Amino acid sequence: MTHYLKAKADGETFDRERLGPQFEAARAKFGNKQPMKDAPGWAEYKEWREASGYEAVMDRWDLMTQVEGEAHTALLRLPAPDMAALRWKLEQTFDDDGEIALWSETIALTIRSDFQRLLIGEAVA
């Protein structure tokens, strides 16, 4: 959990300090719709992305989101040690809008196994 929370916090800091400002700089220079490849203005936009460090920021962001995602998935795949951990895992199965966010049958089966194991303990306690 420590690894996941650190990755998540690092990502939030990076978003706030580096990614957000890069997006704002791109909007300030090119508007809300940046040029697409082979469209008018693409060469200038591409040159700006490389010169401004935008590409490096995006590459770093991709890596950070991958690390956070892998840590998150690893936690969800581990057996929950107690009901608090199971409750956390269940909360992770829904998006902010309430839609189901389970993306892995393995994770769903792990949560089911957690329920079966921990609820028996709860019934006895």
Secondary structure as a PSIPRED ss2 file (coil, helix, strand):
# PSIPRED VFORMAT (PSIPRED V4.0)

   1 M C   1.000  0.000  0.000
   2 T H   0.000  1.000  0.000
   3 H H   0.000  1.000  0.000
   4 Y H   0.000  1.000  0.000
   5 L H   0.000  1.000  0.000
   6 K H   0.000  1.000  0.000
   7 A H   0.000  1.000  0.000
   8 K H   0.000  1.000  0.000
   9 A H   0.000  1.000  0.000
  10 D H   0.000  1.000  0.000
  11 G H   0.000  1.000  0.000
  12 E H   0.000  1.000  0.000
  13 T H   0.000  1.000  0.000
  14 F H   0.000  1.000  0.000
  15 D H   0.000  1.000  0.000
  16 R H   0.000  1.000  0.000
  17 E H   0.000  1.000  0.000
  18 R H   0.000  1.000  0.000
  19 L H   0.000  1.000  0.000
  20 G H   0.000  1.000  0.000
  21 P H   0.000  1.000  0.000
  22 Q H   0.000  1.000  0.000
  23 F H   0.000  1.000  0.000
  24 E H   0.000  1.000  0.000
  25 A H   0.000  1.000  0.000
  26 A H   0.000  1.000  0.000
  27 R H   0.000  1.000  0.000
  28 A H   0.000  1.000  0.000
  29 K H   0.000  1.000  0.000
  30 F H   0.000  1.000  0.000
  31 G C   1.000  0.000  0.000
  32 N C   1.000  0.000  0.000
  33 K C   1.000  0.000  0.000
  34 Q C   1.000  0.000  0.000
  35 P C   1.000  0.000  0.000
  36 M C   1.000  0.000  0.000
  37 K C   1.000  0.000  0.000
  38 D C   1.000  0.000  0.000
  39 A C   1.000  0.000  0.000
  40 P C   1.000  0.000  0.000
  41 G C   1.000  0.000  0.000
  42 W H   0.000  1.000  0.000
  43 A H   0.000  1.000  0.000
  44 E H   0.000  1.000  0.000
  45 Y H   0.000  1.000  0.000
  46 K H   0.000  1.000  0.000
  47 E H   0.000  1.000  0.000
  48 W H   0.000  1.000  0.000
  49 R H   0.000  1.000  0.000
  50 E H   0.000  1.000  0.000
  51 A H   0.000  1.000  0.000
  52 S H   0.000  1.000  0.000
  53 G C   1.000  0.000  0.000
  54 Y H   0.000  1.000  0.000
  55 E H   0.000  1.000  0.000
  56 A H   0.000  1.000  0.000
  57 V H   0.000  1.000  0.000
  58 M H   0.000  1.000  0.000
  59 D H   0.000  1.000  0.000
  60 R H   0.000  1.000  0.000
  61 W H   0.000  1.000  0.000
  62 D H   0.000  1.000  0.000
  63 L H   0.000  1.000  0.000
  64 M H   0.000  1.000  0.000
  65 T H   0.000  1.000  0.000
  66 Q H   0.000  1.000  0.000
  67 V H   0.000  1.000  0.000
  68 E H   0.000  1.000  0.000
  69 G H   0.000  1.000  0.000
  70 E H   0.000  1.000  0.000
  71 A H   0.000  1.000  0.000
  72 H H   0.000  1.000  0.000
  73 T H   0.000  1.000  0.000
  74 A H   0.000  1.000  0.000
  75 L H   0.000  1.000  0.000
  76 L H   0.000  1.000  0.000
  77 R H   0.000  1.000  0.000
  78 L C   1.000  0.000  0.000
  79 P C   1.000  0.000  0.000
  80 A C   1.000  0.000  0.000
  81 P C   1.000  0.000  0.000
  82 D C   1.000  0.000  0.000
  83 M H   0.000  1.000  0.000
  84 A H   0.000  1.000  0.000
  85 A H   0.000  1.000  0.000
  86 L H   0.000  1.000  0.000
  87 R H   0.000  1.000  0.000
  88 W H   0.000  1.000  0.000
  89 K H   0.000  1.000  0.000
  90 L H   0.000  1.000  0.000
  91 E H   0.000  1.000  0.000
  92 Q H   0.000  1.000  0.000
  93 T C   1.000  0.000  0.000
  94 F E   0.000  0.000  1.000
  95 D C   1.000  0.000  0.000
  96 D C   1.000  0.000  0.000
  97 D C   1.000  0.000  0.000
  98 G C   1.000  0.000  0.000
  99 E C   1.000  0.000  0.000
 100 I E   0.000  0.000  1.000
 101 A C   1.000  0.000  0.000
 102 L C   1.000  0.000  0.000
 103 W C   1.000  0.000  0.000
 104 S C   1.000  0.000  0.000
 105 E H   0.000  1.000  0.000
 106 T H   0.000  1.000  0.000
 107 I H   0.000  1.000  0.000
 108 A H   0.000  1.000  0.000
 109 L H   0.000  1.000  0.000
 110 T H   0.000  1.000  0.000
 111 I H   0.000  1.000  0.000
 112 R H   0.000  1.000  0.000
 113 S H   0.000  1.000  0.000
 114 D H   0.000  1.000  0.000
 115 F H   0.000  1.000  0.000
 116 Q H   0.000  1.000  0.000
 117 R H   0.000  1.000  0.000
 118 L H   0.000  1.000  0.000
 119 L H   0.000  1.000  0.000
 120 I H   0.000  1.000  0.000
 121 G H   0.000  1.000  0.000
 122 E H   0.000  1.000  0.000
 123 A H   0.000  1.000  0.000
 124 V H   0.000  1.000  0.000
 125 A C   1.000  0.000  0.000
